[in-house]
């Protein structure tokens, strides 16, 4: 899923997740999962009902986070997941915003 890279290199993926993803603890659950995986970035609700998130970390950790986001927490129903690879910014934590 994320670009392959030498060990230790960071990758960054920007995701937009649609479906029943607001009001179902998606952001809080995703933040816990990101922290568990060692992924840094942020997540927020968008006015159009989607969730937007950025994930930075090792390719393996970011891939695992994306796989989690593809289904989300138990009450969520993910219908679509758009993604775009970006240049890492060397973020230091994972935040819930918006």
C-alpha positions in Angstrom: 0.0 0.0 0.0 2.5 2.6 1.1 5.6 3.0 -1.1 8.4 0.5 -0.3 11.5 2.1 1.1 14.7 1.2 2.9 14.4 0.2 6.5 13.9 3.2 8.8 12.6 5.5 6.1 9.4 7.4 6.7 6.4 7.4 4.4 3.4 9.6 4.5 -0.2 8.9 3.3 -3.1 11.4 3.2 -6.4 9.6 3.5 -10.1 10.6 3.0 -12.6 8.1 4.4 -16.3 8.2 3.6 -19.3 6.2 4.7 -20.7 6.1 8.3 -17.5 7.5 9.8 -18.7 10.4 12.0 -20.4 9.9 15.3 -19.1 6.3 15.6 -15.8 6.9 17.6 -13.7 6.7 14.4 -11.3 9.5 15.3 -10.7 8.4 18.8 -10.3 4.7 17.8 -8.0 5.6 14.9 -5.8 7.8 17.1 -5.4 4.9 19.6 -4.6 2.5 16.8 -2.1 5.0 15.3 -0.3 5.4 18.6 -0.2 1.6 19.1 1.4 1.2 15.7 3.9 4.1 16.2 2.2 6.2 13.5 2.4 9.9 13.7 0.0 12.4 12.1 -3.5 13.7 12.7 -7.2 13.0 12.1 -10.3 15.2 11.8 -13.9 15.3 10.7 -14.8 17.2 7.5 -18.0 19.2 7.1 -19.1 16.9 4.2 -19.2 13.8 6.5 -15.9 12.3 5.6 -12.9 11.8 7.9 -9.5 13.1 6.8 -6.2 11.7 8.3 -2.5 11.9 7.6 -0.2 9.0 8.7 3.5 9.1 8.9 5.8 6.2 9.9 7.5 3.2 8.6 5.9 1.6 5.5 4.8 -1.4 7.6 3.1 0.8 10.3 1.4 3.1 7.8 0.2 0.1 5.8 -1.3 -1.4 9.0 -3.0 1.9 9.9 -4.5 2.1 6.4 -5.8 -1.4 6.7 -7.4 -0.5 10.0 -8.9 2.7 8.5 -10.4 0.6 5.6 -12.9 -0.9 8.1 -12.7 1.4 11.2 -14.2 0.7 14.6 -17.2 -1.6 15.1 -20.0 1.0 14.5 -18.4 2.5 11.4 -19.2 1.5 7.8 -16.4 2.6 5.5 -17.7 2.9 1.9 -14.6 4.5 0.3 -11.0 5.3 1.1 -9.1 7.8 -1.0 -5.4 8.1 -0.5 -2.4 10.2 -1.7 1.3 9.6 -1.0 3.0 12.8 0.2 6.5 13.7 1.4 7.0 13.0 5.1 7.2 16.1 7.4 8.7 14.1 10.3 5.8 14.7 12.6 6.3 13.9 16.3 2.8 12.7 17.6 -0.7 11.8 16.5 -3.5 14.4 17.2 -7.2 14.6 16.9 -8.2 17.9 15.4 -11.4 19.5 14.2 
